[in-house]
Amino acid sequence: MSNIDNQVISSHNVVMKKAKVSEVKARLSAYLAEVRSGDTVVICDRSTPIAQLVPLNREADELKIQEACKPASEISRGRPVRLRKKVNVGRILSEARGGR
């Protein structure tokens, strides 16, 4: 990834690598190795940035695990939800994905 076309400079003068989705799919392990070493990879769909691979910040652990207040066997089952009309889940997903 030493090609200058595959690098982008962010607002803080940090060089980030840029890769197409197909490249990331084909070479995921290599990109993850770069992220492990501290690099950031911007993933683009054609020329549009859609995602960013960044190193995990272990110090800012946002995940908090809370101990259960009761065992699962003591939790009562709630009433099932009854829909008033049928729902076409496939249509809803298609609309949410823009027809993709």
Protein Blocks (a to p, Z undefined) as FASTA:
>chain_A
ZZfklpccdfkopacddddfklmmmmmmmmmmmmmnopacdddehjacfbdcddddfklc
cbdcdddfbdfklpccddddddfbdcdfklmmmmmnnoZZ
